Amino acid sequence: MSPHGSTKRFWRTPLLGLCLAQAVAFAVPLAASAFCSKAPLPSDVWGLNLCRVRRKVTPDEYTCWSPTFGLFGQPKRFGQLIYR
C-alpha cells in the first residue's frame, strides 16, 4: 500500500531505484546470528527465503519470496542472497 492508502499507486524506492509495488529493507546484525561466525565476503552466496502466513483470511494465505510449493522449510527451493 502506498503512503496515501492506495494499493494502485507506485512510487520510486531509494532502496532499489526502481518503481515497485512493494519494497522491504531490513538489517540483521551478523554478530547476533548463530549461523554466522564471520562477516560474509564479496561473492559469498547464502540461501534465503522470506515467508509469511496470513491467518485473517479464509483459507489461510501462505506466501514466500521464493516459492517452495509446499512447506516453507525447503532449502533447495530458497532464493540466493549474493554479497557484493
GUKE-944591 format. One record per residue (C-alpha): residue in one letter; x, y, z. Coordinates in Angstrom, 3 decimals, always signed. Layout:
REM GUKE-944591
PT,resn,x,y,z
PT,a,X,Y,Z
...
***
This chain:
REM GUKE-944591
PT,resn,x,y,z
PT,m,+0.000,+0.000,+0.000
PT,s,+1.278,+3.429,-0.810
PT,p,+1.771,+6.095,+1.860
PT,h,-1.505,+7.626,+0.606
PT,g,-3.588,+4.481,+1.219
PT,s,-3.951,+3.428,-2.423
PT,t,-2.898,-0.052,-3.487
PT,k,-2.715,+1.111,-7.124
PT,r,-0.116,+3.819,-6.572
PT,f,+3.537,+3.143,-7.363
PT,w,+6.485,+5.130,-6.070
PT,r,+10.231,+5.264,-6.509
PT,t,+12.104,+3.454,-3.792
PT,p,+15.566,+4.730,-2.832
PT,l,+16.471,+1.147,-1.907
PT,l,+16.444,-0.174,-5.467
PT,g,+15.881,+2.873,-7.652
PT,l,+13.010,+1.033,-9.368
PT,c,+9.256,+1.525,-9.441
PT,l,+7.823,-1.297,-7.369
PT,a,+4.543,-2.080,-5.698
PT,q,+6.364,-3.184,-2.549
PT,a,+9.881,-2.863,-1.183
PT,v,+11.394,-4.163,+2.021
PT,a,+14.614,-3.109,+3.693
PT,f,+15.942,-4.726,+6.830
PT,a,+19.196,-5.101,+8.694
PT,v,+20.307,-8.156,+10.617
PT,p,+23.358,-7.759,+12.862
PT,l,+25.593,-10.675,+11.895
PT,a,+27.183,-10.677,+15.345
PT,a,+23.798,-11.662,+16.793
PT,s,+23.394,-14.589,+14.405
PT,a,+24.054,-18.159,+15.488
PT,f,+24.621,-19.015,+11.810
PT,c,+27.493,-16.666,+11.033
PT,s,+30.880,-16.758,+12.743
PT,k,+32.435,-14.102,+10.451
PT,a,+31.272,-11.404,+8.065
PT,p,+30.448,-12.626,+4.543
PT,l,+32.973,-11.936,+1.815
PT,p,+32.138,-10.448,-1.592
PT,s,+30.643,-13.165,-3.826
PT,d,+29.562,-15.328,-0.835
PT,v,+26.148,-16.859,-1.511
PT,w,+23.584,-17.694,+1.167
PT,g,+20.244,-19.422,+0.735
PT,l,+17.382,-17.170,+1.836
PT,n,+13.628,-17.213,+1.908
PT,l,+11.124,-14.784,+3.377
PT,c,+7.769,-16.334,+4.221
PT,r,+4.542,-15.297,+5.890
PT,v,+1.206,-16.759,+6.900
PT,r,-1.851,-14.530,+6.852
PT,r,-4.443,-16.055,+9.144
PT,k,-7.013,-13.238,+8.949
PT,v,-8.448,-14.616,+5.707
PT,t,-10.135,-17.926,+4.951
PT,p,-8.421,-20.082,+3.921
PT,d,-5.060,-19.069,+5.448
PT,e,-2.781,-17.322,+2.935
PT,y,+0.802,-18.583,+2.628
PT,t,+3.301,-16.546,+0.613
PT,c,+7.064,-16.762,+0.031
PT,w,+9.629,-14.635,-1.750
PT,s,+10.948,-17.827,-3.345
PT,p,+8.013,-20.252,-3.719
PT,t,+8.512,-23.617,-2.025
PT,f,+5.335,-25.238,-3.408
PT,g,+4.635,-26.833,-0.034
PT,l,+6.230,-26.477,+3.385
PT,f,+8.318,-23.341,+3.993
PT,g,+11.434,-25.159,+5.242
PT,q,+12.767,-26.476,+1.914
PT,p,+16.285,-25.046,+1.437
PT,k,+16.597,-26.482,-2.082
PT,r,+13.829,-24.079,-3.148
PT,f,+15.261,-20.961,-1.425
PT,g,+16.478,-17.931,-3.333
PT,q,+20.077,-16.724,-3.237
PT,l,+21.487,-13.792,-1.314
PT,i,+24.734,-12.795,-3.054
PT,y,+27.038,-10.450,-1.174
PT,r,+28.734,-7.713,-3.199
***
